[in-house]
Every structure is written in structure tokens, then in C-alpha cells.
């Protein structure tokens, strides 16, 4: 996975561990939560709570993230993105300009940045969606997200999704369905991705005690929520101080619309 180590983390919501990505999972430090109903399990210190699974590195320093500074980025210091000025003509023939940003991490000849992963775990209690908590320096918050990652040269979106799922969560899966290309914020940047549905067979031995293959500066907390109550769970997490990634919010909205209109 590609690294980005020049950003500074900040404080997560009270009582929650921090986690980050590089460059989409920026490095951070984690503070272990404590609860009488949690129990340690596995080499990486997996914490089990009713209906939820937390994964973290037990050897990580127990410190909170802290925003150090924020300001304009000189172009000569930019390593992962670049500002773009686009000139175009509107329907009236008027020439206009548009300011935007783009990643510099796309492999040559590839028109895709990465993938988001929809992994639903089938449990006796019902279907649960696998999610992550990631610290995001640009908004100075911990964000609720799906597992995701940037595509490598020579990879298909499906191969990327299976690899990233294993690296970030420890789960072994099989790609089943791939969405059309989605643009995250086309008014601001050209970043895009496929959402890949990955089947996780919970009967496999390797999925009984999943072990993430995190790199030294990756700290990611994974957890699950019941799929049927995803909308309510996101509202609860927002009240606790977390930010909700648009992909999760849209998925939750879709489930609510399907219920309302009996689709």
C-alpha cells in the first residue's frame, strides 16, 4: 500500500480509539477503549463486544491524536495531490475556469483511484455490515467508513477489494459484484472508485479469528453494525462525535427508502 506520512492526526471523540490511513489510511496512534464486557482475543488484541468486533494493534502507543497545524500547501511540498485549473466553455460559449484537485497516485494508464468494499457478515443474530473508524486530518474527526483502498498497477477492482479487505480487516473474501464507477465529489476533485461487494464465508477457519496485515503506520479499528438498523446506528454515531462517510450515509438512506417504499 502507498504511504503518506506527512499529515498530522488529531483527537478522536471522547472514549474512542483513533485510527488512520496512508494515503487513504493515514498513520495515527490508537488509545485502547476499556469496558467490562470486552475481552481480548488473538495476537492483535481483538476486542469483542455484543454485535461488534474491534481490531487494533496492542503494541501501539496509547495516546490521542492531536492537530498540530493546518494551512496552505505549497505545490512543491505536495506529494499525494495536486491543484488543477480547468478552462472550459459553458453552453453559452462563455469561457470559464474551474479549480479542483486530483490524486497523484493513480497507476499509469488507469482511470480509477480505488475501491470501497461492501462486506456483509452473516451471523446467527442477522446480517451485519463491516465498517471502520478512520481518523481524517482534513476534517479533524474520526470517520465511519467502509474498508477501502487505492488500486495498484495491474490490479482489477475485484482483486484490489479482496486484497484491501484482507490487509485492513483480516477477512478472506470473494468479490461478487462491482458497481459502476462512482465519483466522490466531482465539483471538487476527480477522485473515483468502484464499490465492490465481497462475500465473506464465516465458516472458513481464517475468518473465525481474522488477523489484519497492517503496516507499521496503519491503525484501523473495525466493527460491525446490524444492516437492518444501519440508519439509526449512523445517527447514534454522529451524536457521539463521529463523522459519517457519504458512502455509508447513502447506503443507509437506500435501506430506509427500500423499507418505506417496500422495494
C-alpha positions, 0 to 999 in steps of 0.5 A: 500500500502507498504511504503518506506520512506527512499529515498530522492526526488529531483527537478522536471523540471522547472514549474512542480509539483513533485510527488512520490511513496512508494515503487513504489510511493515514498513520495515527496512534490508537488509545485502547477503549476499556469496558467490562464486557470486552475481552481480548482475543488473538495476537492483535488484541481483538476486542469483542463486544455484543454485535461488534468486533474491534481490531487494533494493534496492542503494541501501539502507543496509547495516546490521542491524536492531536492537530498540530497545524493546518494551512496552505500547501505549497505545490512543491511540498505536495506529494499525494495531490495536486491543484488543477485549473480547468478552462472550459466553455459553458453552453453559452460559449462563455469561457470559464475556469474551474479549480479542483484537485486530483490524486497523484497516485493513480497507476499509469494508464488507469482511470480509477483511484480505488475501491470501497468494499461492501462486506456483509457478515452473516451471523446467527443474530442477522446480517451485519455490515463491516465498517471502520473508524478512520481518523481524517486530518482534513476534517479533524474527526474520526470517520465511519467508513467502509474498508477501502483502498487505492488500486495498484498497477495491474490490479482489477477492482475485484482483486484490489477489494479482496486484497484491501479487505484482507490487509485492513480487516483480516477477512478472506473474501470473494468479490461478487459484484462491482458497481459502476464507477462512482465519483466522490465529489466531482465539483471538487476533485476527480477522485473515483472508485468502484464499490465492490461487494465481497462475500465473506464465508464465516465458516472458513477457519481464517475468518473465525479469528481474522488477523489484519496485515497492517503496516507499521503506520496503519491503525484501523479499528473495525466493527460491525453494525446490524444492516437492518438498523444501519440508519439509526446506528449512523445517527447514534454515531454522529451524536457521539462525535463521529463523522459519517462517510457519504458512502455509508450515509447513502447506503443507509438512506437506500435501506430506509427508502427500500423499507418505506417504499417496500422495494 
